[in-house]
Amino acid sequence: MDSFSRKDWYDLKAPSVFPNSACGKTMITRTSAKQNVLPSLVGRKFAVNHADLTGNAEFAHRKFIFRVADVKGKDCVGVFDGMRLTTDKVKGIVKKWHTLIEAQRDIVSKEGNVYRVTMNAVTRRTPNWTKKTCYAKSSEVRKIRKIMFEVIDEELAGKDIQKIIKKLSTETIGRNVEKKASSIFPIQNVHVIKVKTVKSVSGGIFEEPKETTEIEN
């Protein structure tokens, strides 16, 4: 018997908050007609480019990660499991002769999920800046990092998952940090570069997945 004929294909579905929820397909090898497919599919993770989820190429620098939480018919229902910027976008944030400011903060959603939010920013030269370097003092970095923590808490902590996704889909968090930090030291390229699920109320504590399927349309 052809082994390929024993493979069943399932549609991957992103949360309905995205305009394009159909993300791609995944498959399992069927061992028997009465096989329970749930253990084989639930828990699978897949990453989808934000541009494909919205149909807007401006968001191509961001990817959302989903975890299959349920199977309905031939649909694998995905739930939010994280977000990250593309490698080229993250590398573009760093600038020579500037200070890179990094912040990492754990937040708890309204549902009780714990997410680890990583944020980066870089110092910025003002028009009248004359030095070759643009370094911030350690005390200024600490103050800016504190602002990052405060804005992350204000924008994400205690919010439901749909609101968190909507916040991460825009540059609102970065703009707020940039505005509030301007009185301490001018900064630029302020982005949430990664969000990782630390604990899920439905799935326990998560470790970094060994493999995440990349969906390319």
MDAnalysis code that builds the backbone (N, CA, C; Angstrom):
import MDAnalysis as mda
import numpy as np

u = mda.Universe.empty(651, n_residues=217, atom_resindex=np.repeat(np.arange(217), 3), trajectory=True)
u.add_TopologyAttr("name", ["N", "CA", "C"] * 217)
u.add_TopologyAttr("resid", np.arange(1, 218))
u.add_TopologyAttr("resname", ["MET", "ASP", "SER", "PHE", "SER", "ARG", "LYS", "ASP", "TRP", "TYR", "ASP", "LEU", "LYS", "ALA", "PRO", "SER", "VAL", "PHE", "PRO", "ASN", "SER", "ALA", "CYS", "GLY", "LYS", "THR", "MET", "ILE", "THR", "ARG", "THR", "SER", "ALA", "LYS", "GLN", "ASN", "VAL", "LEU", "PRO", "SER", "LEU", "VAL", "GLY", "ARG", "LYS", "PHE", "ALA", "VAL", "ASN", "HIS", "ALA", "ASP", "LEU", "THR", "GLY", "ASN", "ALA", "GLU", "PHE", "ALA", "HIS", "ARG", "LYS", "PHE", "ILE", "PHE", "ARG", "VAL", "ALA", "ASP", "VAL", "LYS", "GLY", "LYS", "ASP", "CYS", "VAL", "GLY", "VAL", "PHE", "ASP", "GLY", "MET", "ARG", "LEU", "THR", "THR", "ASP", "LYS", "VAL", "LYS", "GLY", "ILE", "VAL", "LYS", "LYS", "TRP", "HIS", "THR", "LEU", "ILE", "GLU", "ALA", "GLN", "ARG", "ASP", "ILE", "VAL", "SER", "LYS", "GLU", "GLY", "ASN", "VAL", "TYR", "ARG", "VAL", "THR", "MET", "ASN", "ALA", "VAL", "THR", "ARG", "ARG", "THR", "PRO", "ASN", "TRP", "THR", "LYS", "LYS", "THR", "CYS", "TYR", "ALA", "LYS", "SER", "SER", "GLU", "VAL", "ARG", "LYS", "ILE", "ARG", "LYS", "ILE", "MET", "PHE", "GLU", "VAL", "ILE", "ASP", "GLU", "GLU", "LEU", "ALA", "GLY", "LYS", "ASP", "ILE", "GLN", "LYS", "ILE", "ILE", "LYS", "LYS", "LEU", "SER", "THR", "GLU", "THR", "ILE", "GLY", "ARG", "ASN", "VAL", "GLU", "LYS", "LYS", "ALA", "SER", "SER", "ILE", "PHE", "PRO", "ILE", "GLN", "ASN", "VAL", "HIS", "VAL", "ILE", "LYS", "VAL", "LYS", "THR", "VAL", "LYS", "SER", "VAL", "SER", "GLY", "GLY", "ILE", "PHE", "GLU", "GLU", "PRO", "LYS", "GLU", "THR", "THR", "GLU", "ILE", "GLU", "ASN"])
u.atoms.positions = np.array([
    [0.844, -1.209, 0.000],
    [0.000, 0.000, 0.000],
    [0.875, 1.254, 0.000],
    [0.537, 2.200, -0.832],
    [1.292, 3.447, -0.911],
    [1.205, 4.192, 0.418],
    [2.378, 4.506, 1.006],
    [2.392, 5.170, 2.317],
    [1.739, 6.547, 2.261],
    [1.815, 7.199, 1.096],
    [1.238, 8.540, 0.981],
    [-0.288, 8.505, 1.063],
    [-0.871, 7.374, 0.671],
    [-2.327, 7.258, 0.717],
    [-2.839, 7.155, 2.151],
    [-1.931, 6.889, 3.102],
    [-2.330, 6.783, 4.505],
    [-2.165, 8.108, 5.246],
    [-1.839, 9.141, 4.502],
    [-1.654, 10.451, 5.135],
    [-2.928, 11.284, 5.015],
    [-3.334, 11.857, 6.115],
    [-4.507, 12.734, 6.141],
    [-4.053, 14.178, 6.292],
    [-4.663, 15.070, 5.525],
    [-4.315, 16.485, 5.554],
    [-5.358, 17.268, 6.346],
    [-4.862, 18.227, 7.129],
    [-5.743, 19.070, 7.947],
    [-5.402, 20.536, 7.702],
    [-6.426, 21.387, 7.748],
    [-6.239, 22.825, 7.541],
    [-5.845, 23.500, 8.848],
    [-4.839, 24.369, 8.782],
    [-4.399, 25.137, 9.946],
    [-5.155, 26.459, 9.987],
    [-5.766, 26.754, 11.115],
    [-6.568, 27.963, 11.259],
    [-5.995, 28.862, 12.358],
    [-5.780, 30.135, 12.008],
    [-5.349, 31.131, 12.989],
    [-6.581, 31.692, 13.695],
    [-6.403, 32.395, 14.824],
    [-7.549, 33.016, 15.508],
    [-8.305, 33.966, 14.579],
    [-9.593, 34.106, 14.807],
    [-10.462, 34.896, 13.928],
    [-10.167, 36.390, 13.968],
    [-9.308, 36.840, 14.891],
    [-8.946, 38.253, 14.954],
    [-8.201, 38.683, 13.685],
    [-7.622, 37.722, 12.960],
    [-6.916, 38.022, 11.716],
    [-7.860, 37.872, 10.521],
    [-7.765, 38.779, 9.530],
    [-8.639, 38.705, 8.353],
    [-8.498, 37.393, 7.585],
    [-7.258, 36.893, 7.463],
    [-7.006, 35.644, 6.739],
    [-6.652, 34.551, 7.746],
    [-7.639, 33.797, 8.164],
    [-7.391, 32.795, 9.205],
    [-6.898, 31.460, 8.648],
    [-7.112, 31.219, 7.350],
    [-6.628, 29.979, 6.736],
    [-5.133, 30.112, 6.467],
    [-4.323, 29.321, 7.164],
    [-2.870, 29.521, 7.135],
    [-2.110, 28.518, 6.281],
    [-2.625, 27.325, 6.152],
    [-1.889, 26.290, 5.440],
    [-2.420, 24.927, 5.818],
    [-1.591, 23.911, 5.655],
    [-2.020, 22.549, 5.948],
    [-0.950, 21.795, 6.725],
    [-1.388, 20.782, 7.437],
    [-0.484, 19.865, 8.120],
    [-1.033, 18.459, 7.923],
    [-0.188, 17.452, 8.136],
    [-0.676, 16.097, 7.885],
    [-0.241, 15.139, 8.980],
    [-0.948, 14.020, 9.047],
    [-0.580, 12.930, 9.941],
    [-0.628, 11.632, 9.147],
    [0.110, 10.636, 9.613],
    [0.064, 9.318, 8.992],
    [-0.936, 8.462, 9.749],
    [-1.956, 8.028, 9.064],
    [-3.025, 7.248, 9.678],
    [-2.596, 5.794, 9.837],
    [-2.679, 5.272, 11.056],
    [-2.310, 3.877, 11.309],
    [-3.516, 2.951, 11.281],
    [-4.709, 3.522, 11.529],
    [-5.937, 2.730, 11.469],
    [-7.109, 3.653, 11.199],
    [-8.199, 3.087, 10.735],
    [-9.376, 3.888, 10.386],
    [-9.988, 4.558, 11.603],
    [-9.828, 3.944, 12.768],
    [-10.436, 4.474, 13.988],
    [-9.437, 5.247, 14.860],
    [-8.316, 5.608, 14.273],
    [-7.277, 6.303, 15.041],
    [-7.776, 7.647, 15.564],
    [-7.474, 7.935, 16.816],
    [-7.772, 9.242, 17.405],
    [-6.664, 10.206, 17.005],
    [-7.001, 11.211, 16.198],
    [-5.975, 12.113, 15.661],
    [-5.588, 13.216, 16.637],
    [-6.383, 13.438, 17.671],
    [-6.124, 14.556, 18.582],
    [-4.715, 14.554, 19.168],
    [-4.226, 13.425, 19.719],
    [-2.879, 13.447, 20.301],
    [-1.786, 13.792, 19.298],
    [-2.017, 13.467, 18.022],
    [-1.011, 13.730, 16.989],
    [-1.008, 15.180, 16.523],
    [-2.140, 15.856, 16.656],
    [-2.265, 17.214, 16.120],
    [-2.231, 18.301, 17.186],
    [-2.896, 18.067, 18.313],
    [-2.936, 19.078, 19.376],
    [-1.530, 19.290, 19.938],
    [-1.141, 20.553, 20.023],
    [0.194, 20.892, 20.507],
    [1.161, 21.261, 19.401],
    [0.825, 20.944, 18.161],
    [1.694, 21.346, 17.051],
    [1.735, 22.866, 16.957],
    [2.895, 23.385, 16.589],
    [3.055, 24.833, 16.478],
    [3.381, 25.212, 15.045],
    [2.856, 26.367, 14.633],
    [3.128, 26.850, 13.286],
    [3.265, 28.367, 13.304],
    [4.216, 28.865, 12.515],
    [4.489, 30.304, 12.435],
    [4.000, 30.840, 11.098],
    [3.323, 31.971, 11.144],
    [2.754, 32.570, 9.933],
    [3.155, 34.041, 9.865],
    [3.586, 34.471, 8.694],
    [3.951, 35.871, 8.514],
    [2.724, 36.762, 8.678],
    [2.906, 37.876, 9.372],
    [1.802, 38.802, 9.631],
    [1.212, 39.348, 8.328],
    [2.053, 39.500, 7.307],
    [1.565, 39.995, 6.010],
    [0.568, 39.017, 5.392],
    [0.806, 37.724, 5.565],
    [-0.120, 36.720, 5.030],
    [-1.421, 36.684, 5.818],
    [-1.350, 36.985, 7.103],
    [-2.546, 36.973, 7.943],
    [-3.458, 38.166, 7.668],
    [-2.870, 39.257, 7.158],
    [-3.632, 40.487, 6.950],
    [-3.769, 40.884, 5.483],
    [-2.908, 40.328, 4.626],
    [-2.897, 40.745, 3.230],
    [-2.197, 42.069, 3.032],
    [-1.439, 42.517, 4.036],
    [-0.738, 43.800, 3.983],
    [0.767, 43.561, 4.055],
    [1.476, 43.864, 2.962],
    [2.915, 43.609, 2.878],
    [3.732, 44.444, 3.861],
    [3.144, 45.511, 4.401],
    [3.864, 46.356, 5.360],
    [4.197, 45.597, 6.650],
    [3.495, 44.502, 6.896],
    [3.698, 43.746, 8.129],
    [4.591, 42.524, 7.932],
    [5.337, 42.487, 6.833],
    [6.141, 41.303, 6.508],
    [7.307, 41.077, 7.469],
    [7.600, 42.046, 8.327],
    [8.723, 41.912, 9.263],
    [8.334, 41.184, 10.551],
    [7.083, 40.752, 10.644],
    [6.588, 40.157, 11.896],
    [5.965, 38.788, 11.641],
    [6.195, 37.859, 12.557],
    [5.582, 36.531, 12.466],
    [4.846, 36.213, 13.762],
    [3.688, 35.600, 13.617],
    [2.930, 35.131, 14.775],
    [3.037, 33.612, 14.857],
    [3.118, 33.119, 16.068],
    [3.227, 31.683, 16.305],
    [1.940, 31.199, 16.960],
    [1.419, 30.106, 16.453],
    [0.177, 29.540, 16.980],
    [0.391, 28.086, 17.391],
    [-0.427, 27.643, 18.313],
    [-0.398, 26.254, 18.781],
    [-1.774, 25.636, 18.544],
    [-1.792, 24.443, 17.976],
    [-3.065, 23.753, 17.739],
    [-3.659, 23.351, 19.088],
    [-4.836, 23.901, 19.393],
    [-5.491, 23.633, 20.676],
    [-6.659, 22.669, 20.546],
    [-7.204, 22.554, 19.324],
    [-8.366, 21.688, 19.127],
    [-8.459, 21.314, 17.652],
    [-9.165, 20.237, 17.385],
    [-9.397, 19.798, 16.009],
    [-10.901, 19.666, 15.803],
    [-11.417, 20.414, 14.831],
    [-12.842, 20.365, 14.506],
    [-12.989, 19.931, 13.060],
    [-13.410, 18.683, 12.864],
    [-13.484, 18.149, 11.510],
    [-12.093, 18.055, 10.920],
    [-11.854, 18.797, 9.837],
    [-10.540, 18.837, 9.203],
    [-9.785, 20.124, 9.530],
    [-10.288, 20.881, 10.489],
    [-9.652, 22.141, 10.870],
    [-8.866, 21.991, 12.170],
    [-7.603, 22.401, 12.138],
    [-6.779, 22.488, 13.345],
    [-6.881, 23.923, 13.855],
    [-7.535, 24.103, 14.982],
    [-7.792, 25.436, 15.524],
    [-6.573, 25.906, 16.314],
    [-5.955, 26.977, 15.835],
    [-4.755, 27.497, 16.483],
    [-5.059, 28.606, 17.467],
    [-4.280, 28.653, 18.542],
    [-4.369, 29.738, 19.518],
    [-3.018, 30.449, 19.569],
    [-3.039, 31.702, 19.996],
    [-1.821, 32.506, 20.060],
    [-0.795, 31.858, 20.984],
    [0.432, 31.716, 20.491],
    [1.498, 31.125, 21.304],
    [2.757, 31.988, 21.334],
    [2.763, 33.081, 20.556],
    [3.931, 33.949, 20.576],
    [4.030, 34.808, 19.331],
    [5.067, 35.620, 19.300],
    [5.309, 36.513, 18.172],
    [6.802, 36.795, 18.117],
    [7.312, 37.029, 16.925],
    [8.709, 37.433, 16.795],
    [8.892, 38.241, 15.516],
    [9.880, 39.120, 15.533],
    [10.234, 39.844, 14.318],
    [11.163, 38.975, 13.488],
    [11.187, 39.205, 12.187],
    [12.063, 38.438, 11.310],
    [13.520, 38.769, 11.611],
    [14.414, 37.857, 11.258],
    [15.839, 38.017, 11.567],
    [16.411, 39.292, 10.967],
    [16.064, 39.600, 9.717],
    [16.610, 40.794, 9.076],
    [16.132, 42.067, 9.765],
    [14.892, 42.056, 10.271],
    [14.370, 43.223, 10.980],
    [15.119, 43.431, 12.291],
    [15.359, 42.358, 13.027],
    [16.063, 42.463, 14.314],
    [17.495, 42.943, 14.100],
    [18.154, 42.421, 13.076],
    [19.529, 42.848, 12.791],
    [19.577, 44.314, 12.386],
    [18.509, 44.784, 11.738],
    [18.457, 46.179, 11.308],
    [18.266, 47.163, 12.446],
    [17.845, 46.670, 13.611],
    [17.649, 47.546, 14.771],
    [18.986, 48.035, 15.314],
    [19.969, 47.147, 15.326],
    [21.276, 47.457, 15.921],
    [22.054, 48.412, 15.031],
    [22.662, 49.433, 15.645],
    [23.464, 50.408, 14.912],
    [24.836, 50.569, 15.572],
    [25.860, 50.682, 14.750],
    [27.216, 50.882, 15.255],
    [27.336, 52.253, 15.916],
    [28.106, 52.314, 16.995],
    [28.349, 53.540, 17.755],
    [27.110, 54.039, 18.500],
    [26.122, 53.186, 18.651],
    [24.917, 53.529, 19.414],
    [24.737, 52.543, 20.564],
    [23.933, 52.908, 21.538],
    [23.632, 52.018, 22.660],
    [22.365, 51.222, 22.371],
    [22.478, 49.908, 22.490],
    [21.314, 49.031, 22.363],
    [20.706, 48.827, 23.751],
    [19.428, 49.131, 23.866],
    [18.728, 48.993, 25.150],
    [17.747, 47.829, 25.039],
    [17.894, 46.856, 25.933],
    [17.057, 45.661, 25.898],
    [16.256, 45.534, 27.189],
    [15.033, 45.044, 27.058],
    [14.176, 44.832, 28.231],
    [13.377, 43.550, 28.042],
    [13.224, 42.814, 29.127],
    [12.442, 41.575, 29.100],
    [11.499, 41.573, 30.287],
    [10.229, 41.347, 30.006],
    [9.208, 41.471, 31.047],
    [8.176, 40.352, 30.911],
    [7.835, 39.700, 32.021],
    [6.766, 38.702, 32.028],
    [5.448, 39.377, 32.375],
    [4.428, 39.095, 31.583],
    [3.095, 39.650, 31.851],
    [2.077, 38.512, 31.899],
    [0.994, 38.755, 32.608],
    [-0.072, 37.760, 32.735],
    [-1.314, 38.294, 32.031],
    [-1.870, 37.499, 31.125],
    [-3.074, 37.909, 30.402],
    [-4.300, 37.755, 31.288],
    [-5.413, 38.266, 30.815],
    [-6.674, 38.157, 31.555],
    [-7.044, 36.693, 31.785],
    [-6.676, 35.834, 30.829],
    [-6.999, 34.410, 30.932],
    [-6.073, 33.669, 31.893],
    [-4.968, 34.321, 32.286],
    [-4.020, 33.678, 33.194],
    [-2.776, 33.138, 32.522],
    [-2.654, 33.333, 31.202],
    [-1.447, 32.904, 30.497],
    [-0.291, 33.848, 30.818],
    [0.915, 33.301, 30.899],
    [2.104, 34.109, 31.170],
    [2.928, 34.207, 29.887],
    [3.225, 35.439, 29.476],
    [4.020, 35.678, 28.274],
    [5.277, 36.468, 28.631],
    [6.389, 36.092, 28.018],
    [7.648, 36.825, 28.204],
    [7.847, 37.752, 27.007],
    [7.847, 39.044, 27.282],
    [7.927, 40.070, 26.238],
    [9.344, 40.632, 26.191],
    [9.956, 40.589, 25.017],
    [11.301, 41.133, 24.826],
    [11.218, 42.362, 23.930],
    [11.849, 43.442, 24.379],
    [11.777, 44.715, 23.659],
    [13.178, 45.294, 23.479],
    [13.433, 45.884, 22.318],
    [14.713, 46.520, 22.027],
    [14.513, 47.961, 21.572],
    [15.529, 48.776, 21.834],
    [15.556, 50.162, 21.347],
    [17.016, 50.559, 21.154],
    [17.233, 51.592, 20.362],
    [18.580, 52.088, 20.091],
    [18.590, 53.596, 20.262],
    [19.687, 54.116, 20.795],
    [19.801, 55.567, 20.963],
    [19.793, 56.251, 19.594],
    [19.398, 57.529, 19.599],
    [19.258, 58.270, 18.343],
    [19.977, 59.608, 18.429],
    [20.669, 59.958, 17.345],
    [21.325, 61.266, 17.273],
    [20.282, 62.355, 16.997],
    [20.434, 63.477, 17.661],
    [19.598, 64.644, 17.378],
    [20.283, 65.482, 16.293],
    [19.566, 66.399, 15.637],
    [20.167, 67.195, 14.552],
    [21.435, 67.950, 14.956],
    [21.528, 68.364, 16.228],
    [22.697, 69.135, 16.663],
    [23.762, 68.261, 17.325],
    [23.654, 66.946, 17.158],
    [24.627, 66.025, 17.760],
    [25.933, 66.095, 16.977],
    [27.060, 66.275, 17.671],
    [28.351, 66.446, 16.997],
    [29.308, 65.274, 17.200],
    [29.085, 64.470, 18.217],
    [29.985, 63.345, 18.495],
    [29.796, 62.217, 17.481],
    [30.869, 61.440, 17.296],
    [30.794, 60.285, 16.409],
    [29.936, 59.191, 17.031],
    [30.076, 59.045, 18.339],
    [29.314, 58.018, 19.053],
    [28.029, 58.597, 19.636],
    [27.093, 57.710, 19.897],
    [25.813, 58.132, 20.480],
    [25.461, 57.153, 21.604],
    [26.247, 57.243, 22.665],
    [26.077, 56.320, 23.785],
    [25.299, 56.967, 24.924],
    [24.407, 56.190, 25.515],
    [23.672, 56.652, 26.694],
    [24.395, 56.184, 27.952],
    [24.257, 56.940, 29.029],
    [24.846, 56.549, 30.307],
    [24.077, 55.364, 30.894],
    [24.737, 54.642, 31.788],
    [24.093, 53.490, 32.432],
    [22.829, 53.902, 33.174],
    [22.880, 55.070, 33.807],
    [21.708, 55.558, 34.548],
    [20.553, 55.866, 33.600],
    [20.879, 56.392, 32.406],
    [19.838, 56.694, 31.413],
    [19.236, 55.405, 30.843],
    [20.089, 54.413, 30.633],
    [19.608, 53.119, 30.144],
    [18.641, 52.499, 31.143],
    [18.976, 52.580, 32.431],
    [18.100, 52.023, 33.471],
    [16.749, 52.730, 33.493],
    [16.762, 54.050, 33.327],
    [15.513, 54.814, 33.323],
    [14.649, 54.457, 32.110],
    [15.290, 54.314, 30.954],
    [14.547, 53.963, 29.739],
    [13.992, 52.543, 29.844],
    [14.795, 51.637, 30.404],
    [14.312, 50.264, 30.589],
    [13.110, 50.238, 31.533],
    [13.133, 51.074, 32.551],
    [11.998, 51.162, 33.472],
    [10.740, 51.627, 32.731],
    [10.907, 52.584, 31.813],
    [9.778, 53.051, 30.998],
    [9.251, 51.908, 30.133],
    [10.163, 51.119, 29.572],
    [9.752, 49.960, 28.772],
    [8.878, 49.021, 29.595],
    [9.324, 48.727, 30.817],
    [8.549, 47.854, 31.705],
    [7.158, 48.430, 31.959],
    [7.118, 49.728, 32.240],
    [5.843, 50.379, 32.561],
    [4.875, 50.333, 31.377],
    [5.384, 50.612, 30.176],
    [4.524, 50.621, 28.986],
    [4.050, 49.207, 28.643],
    [4.933, 48.228, 28.767],
    [4.538, 46.836, 28.523],
    [3.414, 46.437, 29.468],
    [3.553, 46.821, 30.744],
    [2.507, 46.514, 31.729],
    [1.194, 47.216, 31.379],
    [1.297, 48.499, 31.018],
    [0.098, 49.283, 30.697],
    [-0.632, 48.730, 29.474],
    [0.124, 48.342, 28.464],
    [-0.472, 47.951, 27.184],
    [-0.894, 46.480, 27.118],
    [-0.205, 45.607, 27.866],
    [-0.436, 44.174, 27.692],
    [-0.922, 43.436, 28.935],
    [-0.418, 43.799, 30.099],
    [-0.751, 43.046, 31.315],
    [-2.243, 43.122, 31.628],
    [-2.840, 41.980, 31.926],
    [-4.251, 41.934, 32.300],
    [-5.222, 41.999, 31.141],
    [-4.711, 42.141, 29.918],
    [-5.587, 42.205, 28.736],
    [-5.911, 40.787, 28.248],
    [-7.047, 40.647, 27.554],
    [-7.359, 39.335, 26.984],
    [-6.495, 39.102, 25.746],
    [-6.444, 37.861, 25.296],
    [-5.522, 37.488, 24.228],
    [-5.802, 38.248, 22.936],
    [-7.073, 38.476, 22.622],
    [-7.400, 39.220, 21.398],
    [-6.823, 40.629, 21.438],
    [-6.930, 41.298, 22.586],
    [-6.384, 42.653, 22.712],
    [-4.861, 42.634, 22.647],
    [-4.252, 41.606, 23.225],
    [-2.794, 41.482, 23.169],
    [-2.338, 41.320, 21.721],
    [-3.031, 40.476, 20.968],
    [-2.694, 40.287, 19.553],
    [-2.812, 41.602, 18.789],
    [-3.885, 42.345, 19.037],
    [-4.092, 43.622, 18.346],
    [-2.991, 44.625, 18.690],
    [-2.564, 44.651, 19.952],
    [-1.484, 45.558, 20.355],
    [-0.175, 45.183, 19.673],
    [0.097, 43.872, 19.596],
    [1.335, 43.405, 18.981],
    [1.312, 43.555, 17.464],
    [0.137, 43.756, 16.897],
    [0.003, 43.911, 15.446],
    [0.315, 45.328, 14.985],
    [0.509, 46.235, 15.918],
    [0.819, 47.633, 15.592],
    [2.128, 48.036, 16.268],
    [2.539, 49.270, 16.043],
    [3.762, 49.791, 16.660],
    [3.442, 50.705, 17.845],
    [2.231, 50.573, 18.395],
    [1.790, 51.445, 19.487],
    [2.719, 51.395, 20.691],
    [3.112, 50.207, 21.107],
    [3.953, 50.057, 22.297],
    [5.290, 50.757, 22.095],
    [5.911, 50.538, 20.942],
    [7.195, 51.170, 20.658],
    [7.104, 52.684, 20.606],
    [6.043, 53.199, 19.992],
    [5.876, 54.658, 19.897],
    [5.686, 55.285, 21.278],
    [4.928, 54.604, 22.132],
    [4.712, 55.131, 23.485],
    [6.011, 55.186, 24.276],
    [6.825, 54.148, 24.149],
    [8.122, 54.133, 24.836],
    [9.014, 55.244, 24.299],
    [9.058, 55.387, 22.978],
    [9.897, 56.416, 22.353],
    [9.502, 57.814, 22.828],
    [8.198, 58.056, 22.919],
    [7.700, 59.363, 23.352],
    [8.061, 59.639, 24.810],
    [7.844, 58.660, 25.679],
    [8.096, 58.864, 27.107],
    [9.582, 58.941, 27.432],
    [10.407, 58.273, 26.620],
    [11.848, 58.257, 26.891],
    [12.572, 59.466, 26.316],
    [11.897, 60.256, 25.499],
    [12.552, 61.372, 24.805],
    [13.151, 62.399, 25.759],
    [12.570, 62.532, 26.938],
    [13.096, 63.501, 27.907],
    [14.363, 62.995, 28.596],
    [14.633, 61.700, 28.481],
    [15.830, 61.120, 29.100],
    [16.963, 61.033, 28.087],
    [16.669, 60.388, 26.940],
    [17.633, 60.278, 25.841],
    [16.845, 59.886, 24.589],
    [17.082, 60.557, 23.459],
    [16.346, 60.208, 22.233],
    [16.631, 58.763, 21.813],
    [15.585, 58.017, 21.462],
    [15.760, 56.637, 21.016],
    [15.003, 56.400, 19.715],
    [15.327, 55.298, 19.051],
    [14.718, 54.942, 17.774],
    [14.624, 53.417, 17.676],
    [13.993, 52.948, 16.616],
    [13.875, 51.499, 16.381],
    [13.385, 50.766, 17.630],
    [12.320, 51.282, 18.218],
    [11.766, 50.691, 19.440],
    [10.714, 49.656, 19.043],
    [11.004, 48.401, 19.328],
    [10.105, 47.328, 18.899],
    [10.003, 46.227, 19.948],
    [8.822, 45.638, 20.029],
    [8.687, 44.350, 20.716],
    [9.202, 43.320, 19.724],
    [10.344, 42.702, 20.018],
    [10.960, 41.802, 19.040],
    [10.536, 40.349, 19.220],
    [10.039, 40.020, 20.427],
    [9.653, 38.623, 20.663],
    [8.675, 38.517, 21.820],
    [7.718, 37.622, 21.681],
    [6.811, 37.259, 22.773],
    [6.776, 35.737, 22.832],
    [7.046, 35.198, 23.995],
    [7.096, 33.744, 24.171],
    [6.125, 33.322, 25.267],
    [5.410, 32.227, 25.036],
    [4.523, 31.689, 26.061],
    [5.347, 30.960, 27.112],
    [5.243, 31.414, 28.357],
    [5.938, 30.772, 29.474],
    [5.022, 29.768, 30.156],
    [3.748, 30.153, 30.291],
    [2.776, 29.274, 30.939],
    [1.403, 29.506, 30.331],
    [0.714, 28.417, 30.042],
    [-0.636, 28.489, 29.493],
    [-1.600, 27.818, 30.455],
    [-2.733, 28.457, 30.699],
    [-3.704, 27.898, 31.646],
    [-4.270, 26.572, 31.144],
    [-4.216, 26.364, 29.825],
    [-4.768, 25.128, 29.267],
    [-3.709, 24.086, 28.970],
    [-2.434, 24.530, 28.964],
    [-1.405, 23.577, 28.544],
    [-0.182, 23.512, 29.418],
    [-0.212, 24.080, 30.608],
    [0.925, 23.989, 31.511],
    [2.083, 24.861, 31.087],
    [3.276, 24.509, 31.543],
    [4.476, 25.287, 31.270],
    [5.100, 24.808, 29.969],
    [5.460, 25.759, 29.128],
    [6.018, 25.416, 27.825],
    [7.521, 25.637, 27.811],
    [8.219, 24.738, 27.102],
    [9.621, 24.940, 26.804],
    [9.714, 25.385, 25.352],
    [10.890, 25.864, 24.949],
    [11.082, 26.280, 23.560],
    [10.808, 25.088, 22.649],
    [9.915, 25.219, 21.670],
    [9.595, 24.078, 20.819],
    [10.803, 23.611, 20.019],
    [10.922, 22.294, 19.838],
    [12.033, 21.750, 19.067],
    [11.905, 22.162, 17.608],
    [10.683, 22.259, 17.138],
    [10.466, 22.622, 15.735],
    [9.124, 23.315, 15.578],
    [9.133, 24.413, 14.865],
    [7.897, 25.126, 14.559],
    [7.743, 25.180, 13.051],
    [6.611, 24.741, 12.566],
    [6.370, 24.747, 11.124],
    [6.213, 26.175, 10.629],
    [6.984, 26.533, 9.606],
    [6.883, 27.856, 8.995],
    [5.919, 27.773, 7.818],
    [4.875, 28.589, 7.845],
    [3.900, 28.606, 6.753],
    [4.256, 29.732, 5.802],
    [4.582, 29.396, 4.585],
    [4.925, 30.398, 3.579],
    [3.886, 30.341, 2.470],
    [3.201, 31.462, 2.246],
    [2.205, 31.527, 1.163],
    [2.820, 32.146, -0.087],
])
